[in-house]
Amino acid sequence: MVAGTAEPEYGPDSIRPVGSELKEGEKCYRDVTRDDLKFRDPDHTNIETMVFYFEDNVHSGFAQIIHSNLMGIHTNAQFTFKVFKKDEPEKYVWTSTKLENAKIVDGTDFYADNLSIVLDKENGDTYTINSSVTPKSEVINLKLVHVGEGVIFGKDGTTYYGTDPENPWGSMRHLFWPRCRATGEIICRKYRQPKEDETDGNGEFLDWDSTNEKLKISEEKFEIKNGLGMYVMAMQGMKPHHAAAAWDFLNYQSNSHSVVIMEYTTPPSYNTTTVSTAMVVDKDGKPVLCTLNNKTEHLDTYKDEDCGWMVPRKMKYTMEGVNSEGKKTTAVVTADLQRMSERVDVMSEIPQLVKNIVSGIAGTRPYIYQYSNSMELKVDVEGDQIINEKGYGYNETTFISDI
């Protein structure tokens, strides 16, 4: 709901979830092509993102591009970055930087001042990320090499909103590289606030993020070696609070398997519809299970008194479908959320343009709860357990508006 423009409840015919166009028994996903990886960059209100997740034995984090368009009039680009030690996720480095002179090249590559994200031209299986957009994360050099198959559900990975199937007025699109090899180098620095009227010795006042050694408190340099990663590209082709009222996301990685779940539930205006995509792949990136039939459970919840949301202490993700051999398969990931990385008040973090897109919202309290924990994966095929293991899971639970 936007102030003065409450959306009516359009009913079940107002949304076509991803994969709903498939015939019974038809495969619900396909591999990702180079063309799929191109920005759609429509000329109406939308937000497109590229998110590169990485982790090794010690660290975990992500690098993200947020490219937003307000009513086809004004575009904005933001680079966000987060890194932390897995066993101390609350001690994180977080940066969010507005980009200057941003541009999309060849559909897949993204450039801005002091930043480049490039898909290799030969095989289309490697993204190279180079950033020096802020002194707090002075150097970010990452490489994600896709392993095995990508996953895009339905014909084009898109859920469409609107009562006229031929002319949808909104959309939500996702595609995935669920398993990647990740390597790179990261240098983060901490700075103190300059004293009042403190100068650099040449008569110039010091700024808080100056690279002047006088303000630098510490520097941390580390390498991601033999790491794992995941890439997801998304587009919200409408106002985000109209598209979804809640989100759940899981990125599970182990030496043997990767699991990715992207799930959201629409507000009542779109029939409180849950759209859930999930995939389990093996160490070679071969799908064990890809399905649209999933259940995410928030367990042992408590009330966040600051914003009123019921927050989980435990999670259970259940995925059901058939494998590539047509056999009934069930995968379950369970997590005891002992370590929270961050509780994010979204409205205090998002770019100003996105705030403009969602300005004047009534009843919207967007918060993201981010976690870093060991998780357990079990997979049964026709009643026989074929996988029982533990791995690392980064998951997010997001609340936007009441359902």
C-alpha positions in Angstrom: 0.0 0.0 0.0 1.2 3.5 -0.8 -0.3 6.5 0.9 -3.4 7.5 -0.9 -3.2 4.6 -3.4 -4.1 1.5 -1.6 -3.9 -1.5 -3.9 -7.1 -3.6 -4.1 -7.0 -7.3 -3.6 -6.9 -8.5 -7.2 -7.4 -12.1 -6.5 -5.7 -15.4 -7.7 -5.8 -14.4 -11.4 -3.6 -11.4 -10.7 -0.3 -13.4 -10.5 1.4 -16.1 -12.6 4.1 -17.6 -10.5 7.3 -18.7 -12.2 6.8 -22.1 -13.8 3.0 -21.9 -13.9 3.1 -22.0 -17.7 4.7 -25.5 -17.7 2.7 -28.6 -18.6 2.3 -31.4 -16.1 5.4 -33.5 -16.0 7.5 -30.9 -17.8 11.0 -30.2 -16.4 10.7 -27.1 -14.2 14.1 -25.6 -14.9 16.8 -25.3 -17.5 20.5 -24.2 -17.7 21.4 -20.5 -17.7 22.5 -19.0 -21.0 24.7 -15.9 -21.7 21.6 -14.1 -22.8 19.9 -14.8 -19.5 22.8 -13.1 -17.7 22.2 -9.8 -19.5 20.6 -6.9 -17.6 17.0 -6.4 -18.7 17.2 -2.6 -17.9 13.6 -1.8 -18.7 12.4 1.8 -19.0 10.0 1.6 -16.1 10.3 1.4 -12.3 12.5 -1.6 -11.4 15.5 -2.7 -9.3 18.1 -5.1 -10.8 20.7 -6.8 -8.7 23.8 -8.9 -9.1 24.9 -10.7 -5.9 28.1 -12.6 -5.6 28.4 -14.8 -2.4 31.7 -16.2 -1.4 33.1 -18.2 1.5 36.1 -20.2 2.5 37.1 -22.0 5.7 37.3 -18.7 7.7 35.4 -15.9 5.9 32.0 -15.4 4.3 30.5 -12.4 2.5 29.0 -11.0 -0.6 29.4 -8.2 -3.2 26.3 -6.7 -4.7 25.3 -4.2 -7.4 21.9 -2.5 -7.1 20.8 -0.8 -10.3 17.5 1.0 -9.9 15.2 3.0 -12.1 12.5 5.3 -11.0 9.6 5.6 -13.4 12.0 5.5 -16.4 13.2 9.0 -15.4 16.2 8.5 -13.2 18.7 5.7 -12.6 20.9 5.0 -9.7 23.6 2.4 -8.9 24.9 1.3 -5.6 27.7 -1.2 -4.6 27.3 -3.0 -1.3 29.8 -5.3 0.3 30.0 -7.4 3.4 32.6 -9.7 4.9 32.9 -11.4 8.2 34.5 -14.4 10.0 32.0 -17.3 10.0 32.3 -17.9 13.7 32.1 -14.1 14.5 29.6 -12.9 12.0 28.6 -9.9 14.2 32.0 -8.4 13.6 31.5 -7.6 10.0 32.8 -5.0 7.5 29.9 -3.4 5.6 30.1 -0.7 2.9 27.4 0.8 0.8 28.6 3.2 -1.9 26.8 5.2 -4.5 28.5 4.7 -7.8 29.4 7.4 -10.3 29.3 7.0 -14.1 27.7 3.6 -14.0 27.1 1.8 -17.3 26.1 -1.6 -18.6 28.4 -2.9 -21.4 27.5 -5.8 -23.7 24.5 -6.5 -21.6 26.4 -8.5 -19.0 29.3 -6.3 -17.8 28.9 -3.5 -15.3 31.3 -0.5 -14.9 31.5 2.5 -12.7 34.3 4.7 -11.4 36.7 2.4 -9.6 34.6 -0.7 -10.2 34.2 -3.4 -12.9 32.3 -6.6 -13.0 33.1 -8.5 -16.2 31.8 -11.9 -17.5 34.5 -13.7 -19.5 33.9 -13.5 -23.3 35.1 -17.1 -24.2 33.2 -19.5 -21.9 30.8 -17.2 -20.1 31.4 -19.1 -16.9 33.6 -16.6 -14.9 32.8 -13.2 -13.3 35.7 -11.0 -12.2 34.9 -8.3 -9.7 37.3 -5.4 -9.1 36.4 -2.6 -6.7 38.1 0.2 -4.9 35.1 2.4 -4.5 35.6 3.2 -0.8 38.6 3.2 1.6 36.8 1.0 4.1 37.0 -1.9 1.6 40.0 -0.5 -0.3 40.6 -3.6 -2.5 38.1 -6.2 -3.6 39.4 -8.5 -6.2 37.1 -11.6 -6.6 36.7 -14.3 -9.2 33.7 -16.6 -9.3 34.0 -19.6 -11.7 30.7 -21.3 -12.4 30.7 -25.1 -11.7 28.3 -27.3 -13.6 24.8 -26.2 -14.5 23.0 -22.9 -13.8 19.4 -22.9 -12.9 16.6 -20.8 -14.2 13.0 -21.9 -13.5 10.1 -22.0 -15.9 10.6 -20.4 -19.4 12.4 -17.3 -18.2 12.7 -17.3 -14.4 9.9 -14.8 -14.1 6.8 -14.3 -12.0 4.3 -11.9 -13.6 1.8 -9.6 -11.9 -1.4 -8.2 -13.3 -4.9 -9.3 -14.3 -4.2 -9.2 -18.1 -1.8 -12.1 -18.9 -0.8 -10.4 -22.2 0.1 -7.1 -20.5 1.5 -7.7 -17.0 2.2 -4.6 -14.9 4.9 -6.1 -12.8 7.4 -8.9 -12.6 10.0 -10.7 -10.4 12.9 -12.6 -12.1 15.7 -14.8 -10.7 18.5 -16.9 -12.1 21.2 -18.8 -10.3 24.7 -20.2 -10.5 24.2 -22.3 -7.3 27.8 -23.5 -7.1 31.0 -21.6 -8.0 34.7 -21.7 -7.2 35.7 -18.5 -5.4 39.1 -16.9 -5.1 40.3 -13.4 -4.4 42.0 -10.8 -2.3 40.3 -8.3 0.0 41.8 -5.4 1.9 39.7 -3.6 4.5 40.7 -0.6 6.6 39.4 1.1 9.7 39.6 4.8 10.2 39.1 7.1 13.2 37.2 10.3 13.1 39.5 13.3 12.6 39.7 15.7 15.5 38.0 19.1 15.2 39.9 21.3 12.8 42.5 18.6 12.3 44.5 19.1 9.1 46.8 17.0 7.0 49.8 19.3 7.6 49.2 21.2 4.4 46.3 23.2 5.6 43.6 20.8 4.3 41.0 19.5 6.7 41.0 15.7 7.1 37.9 13.9 6.0 36.8 10.8 7.9 37.4 8.4 5.0 40.7 9.9 4.0 43.4 7.5 3.1 45.8 9.6 5.1 47.8 7.4 7.4 47.0 9.7 10.3 43.4 8.5 10.3 44.0 4.8 9.6 43.5 2.6 12.7 44.0 -0.8 11.2 44.3 -2.8 8.0 43.2 -6.3 7.4 44.2 -8.2 4.3 43.2 -11.7 3.5 42.8 -14.1 0.5 39.9 -16.3 -0.4 41.6 -19.6 -1.4 39.8 -22.7 -2.7 36.5 -21.0 -1.7 33.0 -21.7 -2.8 30.5 -19.2 -4.1 27.0 -18.6 -5.5 25.7 -16.0 -7.9 22.1 -14.8 -8.2 20.8 -12.2 -10.6 17.4 -10.7 -9.9 15.0 -8.1 -11.2 12.0 -6.6 -9.4 10.0 -5.0 -12.2 7.7 -3.1 -9.9 7.7 -1.4 -6.5 9.3 -3.9 -4.1 6.7 -3.6 -1.4 4.0 -4.4 -3.9 5.9 -7.5 -5.2 6.6 -9.1 -1.8 5.6 -8.9 1.8 8.2 -11.3 3.1 11.4 -13.2 1.9 13.4 -16.2 2.9 16.8 -16.9 1.4 19.3 -19.8 1.9 22.8 -20.3 0.6 24.2 -23.6 1.9 27.7 -24.8 0.8 29.7 -27.9 1.6 32.5 -29.8 0.0 29.9 -32.0 -1.6 26.8 -30.0 -2.2 25.2 -26.6 -2.6 21.6 -25.6 -1.8 20.0 -22.4 -2.7 16.4 -21.4 -1.8 14.8 -18.1 -2.9 11.3 -17.7 -1.6 8.9 -14.8 -1.2 5.2 -14.2 -0.3 3.2 -11.5 -2.0 1.0 -9.1 -0.1 -2.8 -9.8 0.0 -3.3 -7.7 -3.1 -1.8 -10.6 -5.0 -3.6 -13.4 -3.1 -0.8 -13.8 -0.5 0.9 -16.1 -2.9 4.2 -17.9 -2.0 6.7 -18.3 -4.8 9.5 -20.6 -3.9 12.4 -21.8 -6.0 15.0 -24.3 -4.6 17.9 -26.3 -5.9 20.4 -28.9 -4.6 23.5 -29.6 -6.7 26.5 -31.9 -6.1 30.2 -30.9 -6.0 30.3 -30.9 -9.8 27.2 -28.6 -10.1 24.9 -31.4 -11.3 21.4 -30.9 -10.0 20.2 -33.4 -7.4 16.9 -31.7 -7.1 15.4 -28.5 -8.6 11.8 -27.8 -7.5 9.1 -25.2 -7.0 7.4 -27.3 -4.3 9.0 -26.1 -1.0 8.2 -25.3 2.6 10.1 -22.9 4.8 9.4 -23.0 8.5 10.3 -20.4 11.1 10.6 -22.3 14.4 11.1 -21.3 18.0 10.2 -17.7 17.2 10.4 -14.7 19.5 9.0 -11.1 19.1 11.4 -8.3 18.1 10.0 -5.6 20.4 11.5 -2.8 18.3 9.5 -3.6 15.2 7.0 -6.3 16.2 8.2 -9.1 13.8 8.3 -12.7 15.0 11.9 -13.8 14.5 13.0 -17.5 14.2 15.7 -19.1 16.3 15.6 -22.2 14.1 14.8 -22.9 10.4 13.6 -25.9 8.5 13.6 -25.9 4.7 11.8 -28.8 3.0 12.1 -29.4 -0.8 10.1 -32.0 -2.7 10.1 -33.1 -6.3 11.6 -35.6 -8.7 15.3 -35.9 -9.7 16.7 -36.2 -13.2 15.7 -39.9 -13.2 12.1 -39.1 -12.3 12.4 -40.5 -8.8 10.6 -38.9 -5.9 13.2 -36.8 -4.0 13.0 -34.9 -0.7 15.7 -32.6 0.6 15.7 -31.0 4.1 18.0 -28.4 5.5 17.7 -27.7 9.2 19.5 -24.9 11.1 19.9 -23.8 14.7 20.3 -20.0 14.3 22.9 -19.6 17.1 24.8 -16.8 15.3 23.1 -13.7 13.9 25.3 -11.5 11.7 23.1 -8.5 11.6 19.6 -7.1 12.0 19.2 -4.7 9.2 16.7 -1.8 9.2 16.3 -1.7 5.4 15.1 1.9 5.2 18.3 3.1 6.8 20.5 1.3 4.4 18.9 1.4 0.9 19.9 4.0 -1.7 17.9 7.2 -1.8 16.4 6.4 -5.1 15.0 3.1 -3.8 13.6 5.1 -0.8 11.9 7.3 -3.3 10.4 4.3 -5.0 8.9 3.0 -1.7 8.3 6.4 -0.1 5.0 7.1 1.7 4.4 3.4 2.5 1.7 2.7 5.1 2.2 -0.4 7.3 5.6 -1.3 5.9 8.5 -2.2 8.3 11.3 -3.8 6.3 13.8 -5.6 8.3 16.4 -8.3 7.3 17.8 -10.8 9.8 21.0 -12.3 8.6 22.6 -15.5 10.0 25.8 -17.5 9.7 25.7 -21.1 11.0 26.4 -24.7 10.5 23.5 -26.5 9.0 22.4 -30.1 8.2 21.4 -31.4 4.8 19.5 -34.7 4.3 18.3 -36.0 1.0 16.0 -39.0 0.4 15.3 -40.6 -2.9 12.2 -42.8 -2.8 12.7 -43.4 0.9 16.4 -44.2 0.8 18.7 -41.6 2.4 21.5 -40.7 0.0 22.9 -37.6 1.7 23.3 -36.8 5.4 25.9 -34.1 6.0 26.7 -30.8 7.6 27.8 -27.6 5.8 27.9 -23.9 6.1 24.8 -21.8 5.7 24.2 -18.1 5.2 20.5 -17.3 5.4 18.3 -14.3 5.5 14.7 -13.8 6.7 13.1 -10.5 5.6 9.8 -9.0 6.8 8.3 -6.1 4.8 4.6 -5.8 5.6 1.9 -7.8 7.4 0.5 -10.8 5.5 
